[in-house]
C-alpha cells in the first residue's frame, strides 16, 4: 500500500516535470545590453561622434517558427562621445532616457530571427513628447551557448518644443537566453 502511494507520487511528479519541460521550448526569455547611434552616423560610418547605451528584455513566445515577443527597452539617448564618456558613465550627467514597451513579431529560420513591431515610447526629458515607435531588427541565436547577438533599430517622430523631429536609432545588441 505504501509502495503504491510512492509509485503514484513518483508518476505524478514525473508527469508534471515532463509537462513543464515540454512548455520550455515555447517560451524563451532574453535580456541584454545595447550600444547604438543615430542612423545618420551609421550611414556615414561616423561611430565616434555619439554613442548611446541601454538595456532590453524580451519574452519570446515560439509557436512553430513564428515568434512574438513583448519587450521593454531602455536607452540613454544623450549618449556619450570620446570627450565626455567618463563623466557621463561615472557621474550620470546629461542623462536623457527613452523607455519603450511594446511587441515584435518575427520568423525564425535556422538561428536567425528577423522581426518588426511597435512600441509606446516615453522620454524623461519633458521637452520631448511621448510617441509611438516602429522597431525592427535581426537576432542571431548562438546554437551552443545561451547568447544572442543582433541589430535592433527604432524609428519615431516625437515633438521637441512643438516641432516634430525624426529619430532613427540603430544598436548592436548582446543578449542572454534563459
Residue, then its C-alpha position, 0 to 999 in steps of 0.5 A: x500500500x505504501x509502495x503504491x502511494x510512492x509509485x503514484x507520487x513518483x508518476x505524478x511528479x514525473x508527469x508534471x516535470x515532463x509537462x513543464x519541460x515540454x512548455x520550455x521550448x515555447x517560451x524563451x526569455x532574453x535580456x541584454x545590453x545595447x550600444x547604438x547611434x543615430x542612423x545618420x552616423x551609421x550611414x556615414x560610418x561616423x561611430x565616434x561622434x555619439x554613442x548611446x547605451x541601454x538595456x532590453x528584455x524580451x519574452x519570446x513566445x515560439x509557436x512553430x517558427x513564428x515568434x512574438x515577443x513583448x519587450x521593454x527597452x531602455x536607452x540613454x539617448x544623450x549618449x556619450x562621445x570620446x570627450x565626455x564618456x567618463x563623466x557621463x558613465x561615472x557621474x550620470x550627467x546629461x542623462x536623457x532616457x527613452x523607455x519603450x514597451x511594446x511587441x515584435x513579431x518575427x520568423x525564425x529560420x535556422x538561428x536567425x530571427x528577423x522581426x518588426x513591431x511597435x512600441x509606446x515610447x516615453x522620454x524623461x526629458x519633458x521637452x520631448x513628447x511621448x510617441x509611438x515607435x516602429x522597431x525592427x531588427x535581426x537576432x542571431x541565436x548562438x546554437x551552443x551557448x545561451x547568447x544572442x547577438x543582433x541589430x535592433x533599430x527604432x524609428x519615431x517622430x516625437x515633438x521637441x518644443x512643438x516641432x516634430x523631429x525624426x529619430x532613427x536609432x540603430x544598436x548592436x545588441x548582446x543578449x542572454x537566453x534563459 
